[in-house]
């Protein structure tokens, strides 16, 4: 019995380490705003059209927030450890699919946003950014309105309409409460 329990704990530990490694800091060599990085787009990522962003009302940590969603209503997230040269890609992007833009011009929103949407070329392809933060969905959310990735590992947070602009360097704990508020 002790052998089975020990085997289970060891297997669980290995699984957790693999998951953490997949969500680690991946480096890209792409540049921002329009250069191409052909052949590096993950097959698990979703694509976007001209109206890529919507908003929704949600209560997060007891506070009413206006959050950003993709066109299908799935919650969007940002990772505090992303930088202009390092984004969640590869195995990480299997769990946190990047929001990619396949249209021409700039991505749009069905609602007024306090920040700006741009497209950045990185290891994932043409990824949508909000206030300089690359955007992702989470495979743990299986329906619109879910926010299962909020606060995950202390680096993944729901994107609110008032998310503070990125300064291009990773942050250890998000921006204030994780929604752009100091």
N, C-alpha and C positions, 0 to 999 in steps of 0.2 A: 504494500500500500504506500509506503514511504517512497519507494522507487517511482511509482506512477505520479505521485504528487510532485516530486523533484523534477521529473521529466516534463511535466506540464508547466511548471514554473520556468524552466530553462527555455522551453519552446516559446512561451509567452514573452520572455525577455528578448529572445532573438527577433520575434515578430515586431516588438516595440522598437528595437534598434533599427530594423529595416525601414519601418515607417518614418522614424525620425530622420534617417539618412535620406529618404526620398523627399522629405520636406526641407532639406538643408539648403544652403546657399549655393546656387548654381550660377556660373558665370557665362555671360554672353559677350560676343564681340561686335554685336550690331551697334548702329548709331541711331540717334533719335531723328524723327521727323522726315522720313521719306526715303532713305536709302534701302536697297533690297538686301535680304539675307536669305536667298532662295534655298529651298531644300531642308529647312530646319523647322518647319511647322509641325507640331505634334499632331498626331491623327485624332487625339481625343478632344481637341479644343473645339469650341463652338464658334460659329461665324456670326457676323453681324451685318445688318443692312443700314441704310441711311439713318433711320430712327432707331438707334441702338439702345438708348437708355430710357427707362421709365422711372417714376418715383412711386413710393408706397409709404404709408404711415405704419409705424411699428413702435412697440414699447420695448426698449432695451435697457436692462438694468433699472427698471422702474421709471424710465424717462421716455416721453413721447418724442419720436424722431421721424424725420423724413429721410428715408433711405433710398439708395439707388438699386434698381433691378435691371436685368437684361430685358429684351423685347418679349420674352415668355414669362416675365414676372419672377424669375429666379433671383434671389438675393446676390448682390455683388460684394466682393471682399477685396481688401488690400492687405499686403504683407509688410510689416514694419521693417523687415530686413532687406527689402528690395532697394537697389540703387540703380543709377543710370547704366551701370555695366553688369549688374547681376540681378536676375529675376528668377522666379520659380519656373523651371523648365525640366525637361526630361521626365524622370520618375515623379518628381513633385507635381508636374503639370498633369499627370495621370489622375491625381487626387484633386488638384485645384486647377481645372481647365481655364486657360487664359481667355479673356474676351477679345476675339480677333475681329478686325474690320476688313471686309472684302469689297466695300463700295469705293467710290471715288470721292475726292474732297475730304471733308472732315466728318466725323460721326455727329449725329444729332440726338436730340432729346425730345420726348413728347411733352415735357414740362420745363418750366424755367429753372435753371440751375444757378447757384451762386458761384460755382467754380467753372473751370474750363475743361472741355474734352479735346484731346489730341490723339494722334496715332503715333506710336513709337515703334521703330523696327528693332527687334531684339531676337533672342534665340527662339522665341515662339512664332515670329512672323510680325505682322502688322497688328500690334496689341493696343487696345484702347486704354488710355490713361485719363484719370480725373485728377486735376490739380497736381499732375506729375506722379501720381500713384498708379502703377499698372493694375488693371482690374481682372478679377478671377471669379468664377463660380466655385461651388464646392460639391463634390459628388455625394457627400453626406446629406445634402438637401435633395429630397426626392419630389418635392412639390413647391409651387409658388408660395411665398410667405414664410417658408421655413428659414431659420437662421442658426442651424446646428454648428456652423463654423465659427461663430462669434467667440472671440477670446481664445481660440484654439492655440495651444502651446505658447500662449502669451505673445504671439506675433501676427495672428490673423484676426482681422476686425471687419465688421460690417461697414460699408461705405455710406456715410451720411452726406446729405446735401451740403453741409457746412464743414466738410473735411478740410483741414488746413493744408496749404500747399506743401509739397515735398521739398526738402532742402537738398535732396540727392544723396543723403547719407542714411544708413540704417539707424533706427531708433530702438532702444532697448525695451520700451514698454508702450508703444503706440503714441499717439498725440493726445495728451490729456487723458480723457476717459475712453479713447479709442475711436472717437467720432469727430475729432477736430477741435474739441473744446479744451482749452488749457486748464 
